[in-house]
Amino acid sequence: MYDSGCLHHLPPHRRVSYRALLERVLAPGGLLGLTCFAAGGIGSERHDEDLYGDGELHGGLAYTPEELRRLFSDYAEVELRPMAEQPPGGPLFGSPVLLSALFRKH
Protein backbone atom coordinates (compact mmCIF):
# COMPACT_ATOMS: atom_id res chain seq x y z
CA MET A 1 0.00 0.00 0.00
CA TYR A 2 1.24 3.50 -0.76
CA ASP A 3 0.08 6.71 0.90
CA SER A 4 1.18 9.84 -0.90
CA GLY A 5 -0.41 12.75 0.91
CA CYS A 6 -3.28 11.24 2.87
CA LEU A 7 -1.88 10.97 6.41
CA HIS A 8 -0.83 14.61 6.67
CA HIS A 9 -4.37 15.75 5.78
CA LEU A 10 -6.09 13.67 8.47
CA PRO A 11 -7.15 15.26 11.75
CA PRO A 12 -5.53 13.52 14.74
CA HIS A 13 -8.64 11.52 15.72
CA ARG A 14 -8.79 10.00 12.20
CA ARG A 15 -5.41 8.29 12.73
CA VAL A 16 -7.33 5.56 14.56
CA SER A 17 -9.47 4.69 11.52
CA TYR A 18 -6.43 5.09 9.22
CA ARG A 19 -4.55 2.49 11.28
CA ALA A 20 -7.65 0.23 11.35
CA LEU A 21 -7.76 0.39 7.54
CA LEU A 22 -4.10 -0.60 7.34
CA GLU A 23 -4.75 -3.56 9.62
CA ARG A 24 -7.56 -4.74 7.31
CA VAL A 25 -5.78 -4.33 3.98
CA LEU A 26 -2.15 -5.20 4.75
CA ALA A 27 -1.25 -8.86 5.12
CA PRO A 28 1.52 -9.85 7.54
CA GLY A 29 4.77 -8.89 5.85
CA GLY A 30 2.95 -6.33 3.70
CA LEU A 31 4.61 -3.00 2.98
CA LEU A 32 3.38 0.53 3.60
CA GLY A 33 5.07 3.25 1.58
CA LEU A 34 4.39 6.72 2.92
CA THR A 35 5.12 10.29 1.88
CA CYS A 36 4.09 13.10 4.21
CA PHE A 37 4.96 16.66 5.19
CA ALA A 38 8.22 16.89 7.16
CA ALA A 39 8.44 19.00 10.30
CA GLY A 40 10.68 21.97 9.71
CA GLY A 41 9.78 22.04 6.04
CA ILE A 42 6.09 22.31 5.29
CA GLY A 43 2.85 21.81 7.18
CA SER A 44 1.60 22.66 10.64
CA GLU A 45 3.65 21.61 13.65
CA ARG A 46 0.95 22.57 16.14
CA HIS A 47 0.03 20.17 18.93
CA ASP A 48 -3.07 18.06 18.40
CA GLU A 49 -4.99 19.91 21.13
CA ASP A 50 -4.32 23.26 19.46
CA LEU A 51 -5.65 22.00 16.13
CA TYR A 52 -8.99 21.19 17.73
CA GLY A 53 -9.12 24.62 19.32
CA ASP A 54 -8.52 26.21 15.91
CA GLY A 55 -10.89 23.85 14.11
CA GLU A 56 -8.54 23.48 11.13
CA LEU A 57 -5.41 21.66 10.00
CA HIS A 58 -3.62 24.73 8.59
CA GLY A 59 -2.98 23.06 5.23
CA GLY A 60 -1.77 19.75 6.61
CA LEU A 61 0.20 18.30 9.49
CA ALA A 62 3.96 17.96 9.56
CA TYR A 63 5.55 14.88 11.10
CA THR A 64 8.98 14.19 12.54
CA PRO A 65 10.65 10.84 11.95
CA GLU A 66 10.09 10.10 15.66
CA GLU A 67 6.35 10.77 15.35
CA LEU A 68 6.07 8.40 12.40
CA ARG A 69 8.06 5.75 14.29
CA ARG A 70 5.68 6.12 17.23
CA LEU A 71 2.57 6.00 15.02
CA PHE A 72 3.83 2.84 13.30
CA SER A 73 5.67 1.36 16.28
CA ASP A 74 4.12 -2.06 15.69
CA TYR A 75 5.57 -2.15 12.15
CA ALA A 76 9.19 -2.78 11.23
CA GLU A 77 10.91 0.31 9.84
CA VAL A 78 12.58 -0.48 6.54
CA GLU A 79 13.59 3.11 5.74
CA LEU A 80 12.60 6.59 6.88
CA ARG A 81 14.28 9.71 5.52
CA PRO A 82 13.70 13.11 3.96
CA MET A 83 12.88 12.79 0.28
CA ALA A 84 15.89 13.43 -1.94
CA GLU A 85 15.86 16.74 -3.83
CA GLN A 86 15.39 16.30 -7.57
CA PRO A 87 16.19 18.90 -10.22
CA PRO A 88 13.29 20.93 -11.63
CA GLY A 89 12.02 19.58 -14.92
CA GLY A 90 13.68 16.21 -14.36
CA PRO A 91 11.96 12.85 -14.75
CA LEU A 92 11.61 12.33 -10.97
CA PHE A 93 9.97 14.30 -8.19
CA GLY A 94 11.67 14.88 -4.88
CA SER A 95 11.65 17.54 -2.20
CA PRO A 96 13.30 17.46 1.24
CA VAL A 97 10.20 19.14 2.75
CA LEU A 98 8.63 15.67 2.55
CA LEU A 99 9.42 12.51 4.51
CA SER A 100 9.54 9.16 2.75
CA ALA A 101 9.03 6.00 4.76
CA LEU A 102 8.72 2.30 4.18
CA PHE A 103 7.29 0.10 6.95
CA ARG A 104 6.66 -3.65 7.01
CA LYS A 105 3.70 -5.07 8.90
CA HIS A 106 4.67 -7.82 11.37
C-alpha distances in whole Angstrom, upper triangle without the diagonal:
4,7,10,13,12,13,16,17,17,21,21,21,18,16,17,16,12,12,14,11,8,11,12,8,7,10,13,12,8,6,5,6,9,12,14,18,20,23,26,25,24,23,25,26,28,28,26,29,31,28,29,33,32,30,27,24,26,24,21,21,21,19,21,19,21,20,16,17,19,16,14,17,16,14,15,15,14,15,16,18,19,18,21,23,24,27,27,27,26,23,20,19,20,21,22,22,18,16,14,12,10,10,10,11,15
4,6,10,10,11,14,15,16,19,20,21,18,16,18,16,13,13,15,13,11,14,15,12,11,14,16,14,11,8,6,4,6,8,11,15,17,20,23,22,20,20,22,23,25,26,24,28,29,26,28,31,30,28,25,22,24,21,18,18,18,17,19,17,20,18,15,17,19,16,14,18,18,15,16,15,14,14,14,16,16,15,18,20,20,23,24,24,22,20,17,16,16,18,19,18,15,13,11,10,9,10,12,13,17
4,6,6,7,10,11,12,16,16,18,15,13,16,14,11,12,15,12,11,14,15,13,13,16,18,17,14,11,8,6,5,6,8,12,14,18,21,19,17,17,19,20,22,23,21,25,25,22,24,27,26,24,21,18,20,17,14,14,15,14,16,16,18,16,13,16,17,14,14,17,18,15,17,15,15,15,14,15,15,14,17,19,20,23,23,24,23,21,17,15,15,16,17,16,12,12,10,10,10,12,14,15,18
4,6,8,9,11,12,16,17,19,16,15,18,17,14,15,18,16,14,18,19,17,16,20,21,20,17,14,11,8,6,5,7,10,13,16,19,16,15,15,17,19,21,22,21,25,25,22,24,27,25,24,21,17,18,15,13,13,14,14,16,16,19,17,14,17,19,16,16,20,21,18,19,17,17,16,14,15,14,12,15,16,17,20,20,20,19,18,15,12,12,13,14,13,10,10,9,10,12,14,17,18,22
4,6,6,7,9,13,15,17,14,14,17,16,13,15,18,16,15,19,20,18,18,22,24,23,20,17,13,11,8,6,6,8,11,14,17,15,12,11,14,16,18,19,18,22,22,19,21,24,22,20,17,14,15,11,9,10,11,12,15,16,18,16,14,17,19,16,16,20,21,20,21,19,19,18,16,16,14,13,17,17,18,21,20,21,21,20,17,14,14,13,14,13,10,10,11,12,14,16,19,20,24
4,6,5,7,10,12,14,11,11,14,12,9,12,15,13,13,16,17,16,17,20,22,22,19,16,13,12,9,9,8,10,14,16,19,17,15,13,15,16,18,19,17,20,21,17,19,22,21,19,16,13,15,12,9,10,12,13,16,17,19,16,14,17,18,14,15,19,20,19,21,19,20,19,17,18,17,16,20,21,22,25,24,25,25,23,20,18,17,17,18,16,13,13,13,14,15,16,18,19,22
4,5,5,9,9,12,9,8,11,11,8,10,13,12,12,15,17,16,16,20,21,21,18,16,12,11,8,8,7,9,12,14,17,16,14,12,13,14,15,16,14,18,18,15,17,20,19,17,15,12,14,12,9,8,10,10,13,14,15,12,10,14,14,11,12,16,17,16,18,17,18,17,15,16,16,16,20,21,23,26,26,27,26,25,22,19,18,17,17,15,12,12,12,12,14,14,17,17,21
4,6,8,9,12,11,10,14,14,11,13,17,16,16,19,20,20,20,24,25,24,21,19,15,14,10,9,6,6,9,11,14,13,10,8,9,11,12,13,12,16,16,13,15,18,17,16,13,9,11,9,5,5,7,8,11,13,15,12,11,15,15,12,14,18,20,19,21,19,20,18,16,16,15,15,19,20,22,24,24,26,26,25,22,18,17,16,15,13,10,11,12,13,16,17,20,20,24
4,7,9,12,10,10,14,13,11,14,17,16,16,20,21,20,21,25,26,26,23,21,17,16,13,12,9,9,13,14,17,15,12,10,10,13,13,15,13,16,16,12,14,17,15,13,10,7,9,7,5,6,9,11,15,17,18,15,14,18,18,15,17,20,22,21,24,22,23,22,19,20,18,18,22,22,24,26,25,27,27,26,23,20,19,18,18,15,13,14,16,17,19,20,22,23,26
4,6,8,6,7,10,10,9,12,14,13,14,17,19,19,20,23,25,25,22,21,17,17,14,13,11,12,15,16,19,18,15,12,12,14,14,14,11,14,15,11,12,16,15,13,10,8,11,10,8,8,11,12,16,17,18,15,14,17,17,13,15,19,20,20,23,22,24,22,20,21,20,21,24,25,27,30,29,30,30,29,26,23,22,21,21,18,16,16,17,17,19,19,22,21,24
4,6,6,7,10,11,11,13,15,15,17,19,20,21,22,26,27,28,25,23,20,20,17,17,14,14,16,16,19,19,16,13,12,13,12,11,8,11,11,8,9,12,12,10,8,7,11,11,9,8,12,13,16,18,18,15,15,18,17,14,17,19,21,22,24,24,26,25,22,23,22,23,27,28,30,32,32,33,33,33,30,26,25,24,23,20,18,18,20,20,22,21,24,23,26
4,5,6,8,10,10,12,14,15,16,18,20,21,21,25,25,26,24,23,19,20,17,17,14,15,16,16,19,20,17,14,12,12,11,10,6,9,11,9,9,13,13,12,11,9,13,14,11,9,12,12,15,17,16,12,13,16,14,11,14,17,18,19,22,22,24,24,21,22,22,23,27,29,31,34,33,35,35,34,31,28,26,24,23,21,19,18,20,19,21,20,22,22,24
4,5,6,8,9,11,12,14,15,17,18,20,21,24,25,26,24,23,20,21,19,20,17,18,20,19,23,23,21,18,16,16,15,13,9,11,13,11,10,14,15,13,13,12,16,17,14,13,15,15,18,20,19,15,15,18,15,13,15,18,19,20,23,23,26,26,24,25,25,27,30,32,34,37,36,38,38,37,34,30,29,28,27,24,22,21,22,22,23,21,23,22,24
4,5,5,6,9,10,11,13,14,16,17,18,22,23,24,22,21,18,19,16,17,15,17,19,20,23,23,21,17,16,17,16,15,12,14,16,13,12,16,17,14,14,12,16,16,13,13,15,15,18,19,19,15,15,17,16,12,15,17,18,19,22,22,24,24,22,24,24,25,29,30,32,35,34,36,35,34,31,28,27,26,26,23,21,20,21,20,21,20,21,20,22
4,6,5,6,8,10,10,12,14,15,16,19,20,21,19,18,15,16,14,15,14,15,17,18,21,22,20,17,16,16,16,14,12,14,16,14,14,18,18,17,16,14,17,17,13,12,14,13,16,16,16,12,11,14,12,9,11,14,14,15,18,18,21,21,19,21,22,23,26,28,30,33,33,35,34,33,29,27,25,24,24,21,19,17,18,17,18,16,18,17,19
4,5,5,6,9,10,11,13,15,15,18,19,21,19,19,16,18,17,18,17,19,21,21,25,25,23,21,20,19,19,17,14,16,19,17,16,20,21,19,18,17,20,20,17,16,18,16,19,19,18,15,14,15,13,10,12,14,14,15,19,20,22,23,21,24,25,26,30,32,33,37,37,38,37,36,33,30,29,28,27,25,22,21,21,19,19,17,18,16,18
4,5,5,6,9,10,10,12,14,17,19,20,18,18,16,18,16,18,18,20,22,23,27,26,24,22,21,22,21,20,16,19,21,18,18,21,22,19,19,18,21,20,18,17,19,18,21,21,21,17,16,18,16,13,14,16,16,17,20,21,23,24,23,25,26,26,30,32,33,37,36,37,37,35,32,29,29,28,28,26,23,22,21,20,20,18,19,17,19
4,5,5,6,9,10,11,12,15,17,18,16,15,12,14,13,15,14,17,19,20,24,24,22,19,19,20,20,19,16,19,21,18,18,22,22,20,19,17,20,19,16,15,17,16,18,18,18,15,13,15,15,11,11,14,14,14,18,18,20,20,19,22,22,23,26,28,30,33,33,34,33,31,28,26,25,25,25,23,20,18,18,16,16,15,16,14,17
4,5,5,6,9,10,10,13,14,16,14,14,11,14,13,16,15,18,20,21,25,25,23,21,21,21,21,20,17,20,22,20,20,24,24,22,21,19,22,22,18,17,18,16,18,17,17,14,12,13,12,9,9,11,11,11,15,16,18,19,18,21,22,23,27,29,31,34,34,35,34,33,29,27,26,26,25,24,21,18,18,15,15,13,13,11,14
4,5,5,6,9,10,13,14,16,15,15,13,16,16,19,19,22,23,25,28,28,27,24,24,24,24,23,20,22,25,22,22,26,26,24,23,22,25,24,21,20,21,20,22,21,21,18,16,17,16,12,12,14,13,13,17,19,21,22,22,25,26,26,30,32,34,37,37,38,37,35,32,30,29,29,29,27,24,22,21,19,18,16,15,13,15
4,5,5,6,8,12,14,16,13,14,12,14,14,17,18,21,23,25,28,28,26,24,24,25,25,24,21,24,26,23,23,27,27,25,23,22,25,23,20,20,21,20,22,22,22,19,17,18,18,14,13,16,15,14,18,19,20,22,21,24,25,25,29,31,32,35,35,36,34,32,29,27,27,28,28,26,23,21,20,18,17,15,15,13,15
4,5,5,6,9,11,12,10,10,8,11,12,15,16,20,21,23,27,27,25,23,24,24,25,24,22,25,27,24,25,28,28,26,25,22,25,24,20,20,20,19,20,19,20,17,14,15,15,12,11,13,12,11,14,15,17,18,18,21,23,23,26,29,30,33,34,34,33,30,27,26,25,26,26,25,21,19,17,15,14,11,11,9,12
4,6,6,8,9,12,10,11,11,14,15,19,20,23,24,26,30,30,28,27,27,27,28,26,23,26,29,26,26,30,31,28,27,25,28,27,24,22,23,21,23,21,21,19,16,17,16,13,11,13,11,11,14,16,18,20,20,24,26,26,29,32,33,37,37,38,36,34,31,29,29,29,29,28,24,22,20,17,16,13,12,9,10
4,6,8,10,13,11,13,13,16,17,20,22,25,27,29,32,32,30,29,29,29,30,29,26,28,31,28,28,32,32,30,28,27,30,28,25,24,26,24,26,24,25,22,20,20,20,17,15,17,15,14,17,19,21,23,23,26,28,28,31,34,35,38,38,38,37,34,32,30,30,31,31,30,26,24,23,20,18,16,14,11,13
4,7,10,12,9,11,10,13,15,18,20,24,26,28,32,31,29,28,29,29,30,29,27,30,32,29,29,33,33,30,29,27,30,28,25,24,25,23,25,24,24,22,19,20,20,17,15,18,15,14,17,18,19,21,22,25,26,26,29,31,32,35,35,35,34,31,28,27,27,29,29,28,25,23,20,18,16,14,13,11,13
4,7,8,5,7,8,12,14,17,19,23,25,27,30,30,29,28,29,29,30,29,27,30,32,30,30,34,34,32,30,28,30,28,25,24,24,22,24,22,22,21,18,18,19,16,13,15,13,11,13,15,16,18,19,22,24,24,27,30,30,34,34,35,33,30,27,26,26,27,28,27,24,21,19,16,13,11,9,7,10
4,6,5,9,11,14,17,20,23,26,28,30,33,33,32,31,32,32,33,32,30,33,35,33,33,37,37,35,34,31,34,32,29,28,28,25,26,24,24,23,20,20,20,18,15,17,14,12,14,16,16,19,21,24,27,26,29,32,33,36,37,37,35,32,30,29,29,30,30,30,27,24,21,18,15,13,10,7,9
4,5,9,11,15,17,21,23,27,28,30,33,33,33,32,33,32,34,32,30,33,36,34,34,38,38,37,35,32,35,33,30,28,28,25,26,23,23,23,19,18,19,18,14,15,12,10,11,14,15,18,20,23,26,26,29,32,33,37,38,38,36,33,31,30,29,31,30,31,27,24,21,18,15,12,8,5,5
4,7,10,13,16,20,22,26,26,28,32,31,31,31,32,32,33,32,31,34,36,34,35,39,39,37,35,32,35,33,29,28,27,24,24,21,22,22,19,17,19,18,14,15,12,9,9,12,12,15,17,21,24,24,26,30,30,34,36,36,33,31,28,28,27,28,28,29,25,22,19,16,12,9,6,5,6
4,7,10,13,17,19,23,24,27,30,29,29,28,30,30,32,31,29,32,34,32,33,37,37,35,33,30,32,30,27,25,25,23,23,21,22,21,17,17,19,17,13,15,13,10,10,12,12,14,16,20,22,22,24,27,28,32,33,33,31,28,25,25,24,26,26,26,23,20,17,14,10,8,6,5,8
4,6,10,13,16,20,21,24,27,26,25,25,27,27,29,28,27,31,32,30,31,35,35,33,31,28,29,27,24,23,22,20,20,18,19,19,15,15,17,15,12,14,13,9,9,10,9,11,13,16,19,18,21,24,24,28,29,30,27,25,22,21,21,22,22,23,19,16,13,10,7,6,5,6,10
4,6,10,13,16,17,20,23,23,22,22,23,23,25,25,24,27,29,26,28,31,31,29,27,24,26,23,20,19,18,16,17,15,17,16,12,13,15,13,10,13,12,9,10,10,10,11,12,14,16,16,19,22,23,26,27,28,26,24,20,19,19,20,20,20,16,13,11,8,6,5,6,8,11
4,7,10,14,15,18,21,20,19,20,22,22,25,25,24,28,28,26,28,31,30,29,26,23,24,22,19,18,17,15,16,14,16,16,12,13,16,14,12,15,15,12,12,11,10,9,10,12,13,12,15,18,19,23,24,24,22,20,17,16,15,16,16,17,13,11,8,6,5,7,9,11,15
4,7,10,12,15,18,17,16,16,18,18,21,21,21,24,25,23,25,28,27,26,23,19,21,18,15,14,13,12,13,12,14,13,10,12,14,12,11,14,15,13,13,11,11,10,9,11,11,11,14,17,18,21,22,23,22,20,17,15,13,14,14,14,10,8,6,5,6,8,11,13,17
4,7,9,13,15,13,13,13,16,16,19,20,20,24,24,21,24,27,25,24,21,17,18,15,13,12,11,10,12,12,15,14,11,14,16,14,14,17,19,16,17,14,14,12,10,10,9,8,12,14,15,19,19,20,19,18,15,12,10,11,11,10,6,6,5,6,9,12,15,17,20
4,6,10,12,11,9,9,12,13,16,17,17,20,20,18,20,23,22,21,18,14,15,12,9,8,7,7,10,10,13,12,10,13,15,13,14,17,19,17,18,16,16,14,11,11,10,10,13,15,17,20,20,22,21,21,17,14,12,11,11,9,5,5,7,9,12,14,17,19,22
4,7,9,7,6,6,9,10,13,15,16,19,18,16,19,21,20,20,16,12,12,10,8,7,5,6,9,11,13,12,11,15,16,15,16,19,21,20,21,18,19,16,13,12,10,10,13,14,16,19,19,22,21,21,18,14,12,10,9,6,5,6,9,11,15,17,20,22,25
4,6,6,6,7,9,9,13,15,16,19,19,17,21,23,21,21,18,15,14,13,10,8,5,5,6,8,11,10,10,13,15,15,16,18,21,20,20,17,18,15,11,10,7,9,12,13,16,19,20,23,22,23,19,16,13,10,8,5,5,5,9,11,15,17,21,22,25
4,5,6,7,8,6,10,12,14,17,16,16,19,21,19,20,18,14,13,13,11,8,5,5,5,9,11,10,11,14,15,15,17,19,22,21,22,19,20,17,14,12,10,13,15,16,19,22,23,25,25,26,23,19,16,13,10,8,8,9,12,14,18,19,23,25,27
4,6,8,9,8,12,14,17,20,18,18,21,22,21,22,19,16,15,14,13,11,8,9,8,11,13,13,15,17,18,19,21,22,26,25,25,22,23,19,16,13,11,13,15,15,19,21,22,25,25,26,23,19,16,13,10,8,10,11,15,17,21,22,26,28,30
4,7,9,10,13,16,18,21,20,18,22,23,21,22,19,16,14,13,12,11,8,10,10,13,15,15,16,18,20,20,21,23,27,25,25,22,23,19,16,13,10,11,13,13,16,18,18,21,22,23,20,16,13,10,8,4,7,10,13,16,20,22,26,28,31
4,7,9,12,15,17,19,18,16,20,21,18,19,16,12,11,9,8,8,6,9,11,14,17,15,16,19,20,19,21,24,27,25,26,23,24,21,17,15,12,13,15,14,17,19,18,21,22,23,20,16,14,10,10,6,8,10,14,17,20,22,26,28,31
4,7,9,12,13,16,14,12,16,17,15,16,12,9,7,6,5,5,5,8,11,14,16,14,15,18,19,18,20,23,25,25,26,23,24,22,18,17,14,15,18,18,20,22,22,24,25,25,22,19,16,14,13,9,10,12,15,17,21,22,26,27,30
4,6,9,10,13,11,9,13,14,12,13,10,7,6,7,6,5,5,9,11,15,16,14,15,18,18,17,20,22,25,25,27,24,26,23,20,19,17,18,21,21,24,26,25,28,29,29,26,22,20,17,16,12,13,14,18,19,23,24,27,28,31
4,7,9,12,10,10,13,14,13,15,13,10,9,11,9,6,5,7,9,13,13,11,13,16,16,16,19,21,24,24,25,23,25,22,19,18,16,18,21,22,25,27,27,30,30,31,27,24,21,18,16,13,14,14,18,19,22,23,26,27,30
4,6,8,6,7,10,11,10,12,11,9,9,12,10,8,9,10,12,16,15,13,16,18,17,17,20,22,25,25,27,25,28,25,22,21,20,22,25,26,28,31,30,33,34,34,31,27,25,22,20,17,17,18,21,22,25,25,28,29,31
4,5,5,7,9,10,11,12,12,11,12,14,12,10,10,11,13,16,15,12,15,17,15,15,19,20,23,24,26,24,27,25,22,22,21,24,27,28,31,33,33,36,36,36,33,29,27,24,22,19,19,19,22,22,25,24,27,27,29
4,5,5,7,9,10,11,11,9,12,14,12,9,11,12,14,17,16,12,15,17,15,14,17,19,22,23,25,24,27,26,23,23,23,25,28,29,32,35,34,37,37,37,33,30,28,25,24,21,20,19,22,22,24,24,26,26,28
4,5,5,7,9,10,11,11,14,16,15,13,15,15,17,20,19,16,18,20,18,17,21,22,24,26,29,28,31,29,26,27,26,28,32,33,35,38,38,40,40,40,37,33,31,29,27,24,23,23,26,26,28,27,30,29,31
4,5,5,6,8,9,10,11,14,14,12,14,15,18,21,20,17,19,22,20,19,23,24,27,28,30,29,32,30,27,27,26,28,31,31,34,36,36,38,39,39,36,32,30,28,26,23,23,23,26,26,29,29,32,31,33
4,5,5,6,6,6,8,11,11,10,12,14,17,20,20,16,18,21,20,18,22,24,26,27,29,28,30,29,26,26,25,26,29,30,32,34,34,36,37,37,34,30,28,26,25,21,21,21,24,25,27,27,30,30,32
4,5,5,7,9,11,14,13,13,16,17,20,23,22,19,20,23,21,19,23,25,27,28,31,30,33,31,28,29,28,29,33,33,35,38,37,39,40,40,36,33,31,29,28,24,24,24,27,27,29,29,31,30,33
4,6,8,10,12,15,15,15,18,19,22,25,24,21,23,26,24,22,26,28,30,31,34,33,36,34,31,31,30,31,35,35,37,39,38,41,42,42,39,35,33,31,30,26,26,27,29,30,32,32,35,34,36
4,6,8,9,12,13,13,16,19,21,25,25,21,23,26,25,23,27,29,31,32,34,33,35,34,30,30,28,30,33,33,35,37,36,38,39,39,36,33,31,28,28,24,24,25,28,29,32,32,35,34,37
4,7,9,12,12,13,17,19,22,25,25,22,23,26,24,22,26,28,30,31,33,32,35,33,30,30,29,30,33,33,35,37,35,37,38,38,36,32,31,29,28,24,24,25,28,28,31,31,33,33,35
4,6,8,9,10,14,17,20,23,23,20,21,24,23,21,24,27,29,29,32,30,32,31,27,27,26,26,29,29,31,33,32,33,35,35,32,28,27,25,25,21,21,22,25,26,28,29,31,31,34
4,6,5,7,10,13,16,19,20,17,18,21,20,18,21,24,26,26,28,27,29,27,24,23,22,23,26,26,28,30,29,30,31,31,29,25,24,21,21,17,17,18,21,22,25,25,28,28,31
4,6,8,10,14,17,20,21,18,19,23,23,21,24,26,29,29,30,28,30,28,24,24,21,22,25,24,26,28,27,29,30,30,28,24,23,20,20,16,16,18,21,23,26,27,30,31,34
4,7,10,13,17,20,21,18,19,22,23,20,23,26,28,28,29,27,28,26,23,22,19,20,22,22,23,25,24,25,27,27,24,21,20,17,18,14,14,16,19,21,24,25,28,29,32
4,7,10,13,16,18,15,15,19,19,17,19,22,24,24,25,23,25,23,19,19,17,17,21,21,23,25,24,26,26,26,23,20,18,16,16,13,12,13,16,18,21,22,25,26,29
4,7,10,13,14,11,12,16,15,14,16,19,22,21,23,21,23,21,17,17,15,17,20,21,23,25,25,27,27,27,24,21,19,16,16,12,11,12,15,16,19,20,23,24,27
4,7,10,12,10,10,14,14,13,16,18,21,20,21,19,21,18,15,14,12,14,17,18,21,23,23,26,26,26,23,19,17,14,13,9,9,9,12,14,17,18,22,23,26
4,7,8,6,7,10,11,10,12,14,18,17,18,16,17,15,12,12,11,13,17,18,21,24,25,27,27,27,23,20,17,15,13,10,9,8,11,11,15,15,19,20,23
4,5,5,6,9,10,11,12,14,17,17,17,14,16,14,10,10,10,13,16,18,21,24,25,28,27,27,24,21,18,15,13,11,10,8,11,11,15,15,19,20,22
4,5,5,6,9,10,11,12,15,14,14,11,13,10,7,7,9,12,15,18,21,24,26,28,27,27,23,20,17,16,13,12,11,8,9,9,12,12,16,18,20
4,5,5,6,9,10,10,14,14,14,11,14,13,10,11,13,16,19,21,25,28,30,32,31,31,27,24,21,19,17,16,14,11,13,12,14,14,17,18,19
4,5,5,6,9,9,13,13,14,13,16,14,11,13,14,17,20,22,25,29,30,32,31,31,27,24,21,20,17,16,14,11,13,12,14,14,17,17,19
4,5,5,6,8,11,11,12,10,12,11,9,11,12,15,18,21,23,27,28,30,29,28,24,22,19,18,16,15,13,10,10,9,11,10,13,14,16
4,6,5,5,9,9,9,8,11,11,9,11,14,16,20,23,25,29,30,33,31,30,26,24,22,21,18,18,15,12,12,10,11,9,12,13,14
4,5,5,8,10,11,11,14,14,12,15,17,20,23,26,29,32,33,35,34,33,29,27,25,23,21,20,18,15,15,13,14,12,14,14,15
4,6,8,9,12,11,15,15,13,16,17,19,23,25,28,31,32,34,33,32,28,26,24,23,21,20,17,14,14,12,13,11,13,13,14
4,5,5,8,8,12,12,12,15,17,19,22,25,27,31,32,34,32,31,27,25,23,23,21,20,17,14,14,10,10,8,9,9,11
4,5,7,8,12,13,13,16,19,21,24,27,30,33,35,37,35,34,30,28,26,25,23,23,20,17,16,13,13,10,11,10,10
4,7,9,13,15,15,19,21,23,26,30,32,35,37,38,36,35,31,30,28,28,26,26,23,19,18,14,13,10,9,7,7
4,6,9,12,12,16,19,20,23,27,29,32,34,35,33,31,28,27,25,25,24,24,20,17,15,12,10,6,5,5,6
4,6,9,11,15,18,19,22,26,27,31,33,35,32,30,27,26,24,24,23,24,20,17,15,11,9,5,5,6,7
4,6,7,11,14,16,18,22,24,28,30,31,29,28,24,23,21,21,19,20,17,13,11,8,6,5,6,9,10
4,7,10,14,15,17,20,22,26,28,29,27,25,22,21,19,20,19,20,17,14,11,8,5,5,7,10,12
4,7,10,11,13,17,19,23,25,26,24,23,19,18,16,17,15,17,14,10,8,5,5,7,10,13,15
4,7,9,12,15,18,21,23,25,23,23,19,17,14,14,12,13,11,7,6,4,6,8,12,15,17
4,6,8,12,15,18,21,23,21,21,17,15,12,11,9,11,9,6,6,6,9,12,15,18,21
4,6,9,12,16,17,20,19,19,15,13,9,8,5,7,6,4,6,9,12,15,18,21,24
4,6,9,13,14,17,15,15,11,9,6,6,5,7,6,5,6,9,12,15,19,22,25
4,6,10,13,15,13,13,10,9,5,6,6,9,9,9,9,12,15,18,21,25,27
4,7,9,12,11,12,9,8,5,5,6,9,10,11,12,15,18,22,25,28,31
4,7,9,7,9,6,6,5,7,9,12,12,14,14,17,19,23,26,29,32
4,6,6,9,8,8,8,9,12,14,15,17,18,21,23,27,30,33,36
4,5,9,9,8,9,10,13,15,16,19,19,23,25,29,32,34,38
4,7,8,9,11,13,16,18,18,21,21,24,26,30,32,35,39
4,6,7,10,12,16,18,18,20,19,22,24,27,30,33,36
4,7,10,13,17,19,18,19,18,21,22,26,28,31,34
4,7,10,13,15,14,16,14,17,18,22,25,28,31
4,7,10,12,11,13,12,15,17,21,24,27,30
4,7,9,8,10,10,13,16,19,23,26,29
4,5,6,9,10,14,17,20,24,26,30
4,5,7,9,13,16,19,23,26,29
4,7,10,13,17,20,23,26,29
4,7,10,13,16,20,22,25
4,7,10,13,17,19,22
4,7,10,14,17,20
4,7,10,13,16
4,7,10,13
4,7,9
4,6
4
